Amino acid sequence: MESEQDHYSYCRPETDSGWFRVSLVTAKEDSFSPSEKLKQIFAKRQNVSREEQTGNLVCAPDRDSEEDGEKIHLYYWIVANVVEPNLVREAVFSYTVLSERVNDKDTVHMLRLLGQIVGQADFNPTIPGSPRSNSR
């Protein structure tokens, strides 16, 4: 199902799997310190944790929704960290399944797996396309 924003929110209902997406946002902070910007990202979120190996902050909300008459359930993982000297990188991972498949064994297994790995995102200190990233 293609939307007007030229991206997919879900997949074809006849498929057996969920739909996984990721978005990456890089913010260069000049007005706030990067750590203050990181605090702002998570200020109004509940159940924020720090991933032990990477130090990434992680929040994992979920919600029910509907698309084209199909009831769906969306799981999110918001993962962010400071990248020195003055960047904040935020990745939003999402996994969408038909509501009727929320308790399926495969869905539960996939959610457990995703929950273990998304917090370990490695945020690269260079911006793609910048002179520093091209000199490697």
C-alpha positions as CSV (number, residue, x, y, z in Angstrom):
1,M,0.0,0.0,0.0
2,E,1.8,3.1,-1.2
3,S,0.9,6.4,0.4
4,E,1.2,9.9,-0.9
5,Q,4.5,10.5,0.9
6,D,6.0,7.8,-1.3
7,H,6.6,5.3,1.5
8,Y,4.8,2.3,2.8
9,S,3.1,2.2,6.1
10,Y,2.3,-1.5,6.0
11,C,2.5,-4.4,3.5
12,R,0.0,-6.4,1.6
13,P,-2.5,-8.1,3.9
14,E,-2.0,-11.5,2.4
15,T,1.6,-11.7,3.6
16,D,2.5,-13.6,6.7
17,S,5.2,-11.2,8.0
18,G,5.3,-7.8,9.6
19,W,6.7,-4.7,8.0
20,F,10.0,-3.2,9.4
21,R,11.1,0.4,8.8
22,V,13.8,2.7,10.0
23,S,14.2,6.4,9.8
24,L,17.4,8.3,10.8
25,V,17.5,11.9,11.8
26,T,20.8,13.8,12.4
27,A,20.7,17.1,14.2
28,K,23.7,19.4,14.4
29,E,23.4,21.3,17.6
30,D,24.7,24.9,17.8
31,S,22.1,26.4,20.2
32,F,22.0,23.6,22.8
33,S,24.6,21.1,23.9
34,P,24.0,17.8,22.2
35,S,23.3,16.2,25.6
36,E,20.5,18.8,26.2
37,K,19.0,18.0,22.7
38,L,19.1,14.3,23.6
39,K,17.2,15.1,26.9
40,Q,14.6,17.0,24.9
41,I,14.0,14.0,22.6
42,F,13.1,11.8,25.6
43,A,11.7,14.4,28.0
44,K,8.0,13.5,27.6
45,R,8.5,9.8,27.0
46,Q,8.0,7.0,29.5
47,N,10.1,3.9,30.2
48,V,13.3,5.3,28.7
49,S,16.3,3.0,29.2
50,R,20.0,3.2,28.4
51,E,21.5,0.4,26.3
52,E,24.4,-1.0,28.3
53,Q,27.0,-1.5,25.5
54,T,26.3,1.6,23.4
55,G,24.9,4.1,25.9
56,N,22.1,4.8,23.5
57,L,18.8,6.0,25.0
58,V,15.9,3.8,24.0
59,C,12.1,4.1,24.3
60,A,9.7,1.4,23.0
61,P,6.1,2.5,22.7
62,D,3.4,0.7,20.7
63,R,-0.1,1.5,19.5
64,D,-3.1,0.2,17.6
65,S,-4.0,1.8,14.3
66,E,-5.9,1.1,11.1
67,E,-4.9,1.4,7.4
68,D,-7.2,0.9,4.5
69,G,-9.8,-0.8,6.8
70,E,-7.2,-3.2,8.2
71,K,-6.6,-3.2,12.0
72,I,-2.8,-3.0,12.6
73,H,-0.5,-2.8,15.6
74,L,2.7,-0.7,15.5
75,Y,5.7,-1.2,17.6
76,Y,8.3,1.6,17.8
77,W,11.9,1.8,19.2
78,I,13.2,5.4,19.4
79,V,17.0,5.1,19.8
80,A,19.3,8.1,20.1
81,N,22.7,9.2,21.2
82,V,25.2,12.1,21.1
83,V,27.8,11.8,18.4
84,E,30.8,14.0,19.2
85,P,31.5,16.8,18.8
86,N,28.0,18.3,18.3
87,L,25.6,15.8,16.6
88,V,22.6,14.0,17.9
89,R,21.5,11.0,15.9
90,E,18.0,9.5,16.4
91,A,16.8,6.3,14.7
92,V,13.1,5.4,14.8
93,F,12.6,1.7,14.1
94,S,9.0,0.4,13.6
95,Y,7.5,-3.0,13.1
96,T,3.9,-3.2,12.0
97,V,1.7,-6.3,12.0
98,L,-1.9,-7.1,11.5
99,S,-3.7,-6.9,14.9
100,E,-4.8,-10.5,14.5
101,R,-1.2,-11.5,14.5
102,V,0.0,-9.7,17.6
103,N,0.1,-12.9,19.7
104,D,1.4,-15.2,17.0
105,K,4.5,-17.2,18.0
106,D,6.5,-15.7,15.1
107,T,5.5,-12.1,15.9
108,V,6.4,-12.5,19.6
109,H,9.8,-14.0,18.5
110,M,10.5,-11.2,16.1
111,L,9.6,-8.5,18.6
112,R,12.0,-10.1,21.2
113,L,14.8,-10.2,18.6
114,L,14.2,-6.6,17.4
115,G,14.0,-5.4,21.0
116,Q,17.5,-6.9,21.6
117,I,19.2,-5.5,18.5
118,V,17.8,-2.0,17.8
119,G,19.2,-0.5,21.0
120,Q,22.7,-1.5,19.8
121,A,22.5,0.9,16.8
122,D,26.0,2.3,16.0
123,F,25.8,6.0,15.2
124,N,28.6,6.9,12.8
125,P,30.3,10.2,13.7
126,T,30.5,11.4,10.1
127,I,27.7,12.8,8.0
128,P,27.3,10.9,4.7
129,G,28.4,13.1,1.8
130,S,30.4,15.4,4.0
131,P,34.1,16.0,3.1
132,R,35.2,14.0,6.1
133,S,33.2,10.9,5.2
134,N,34.5,11.0,1.6
135,S,38.2,11.1,2.7
136,R,38.2,7.6,4.2
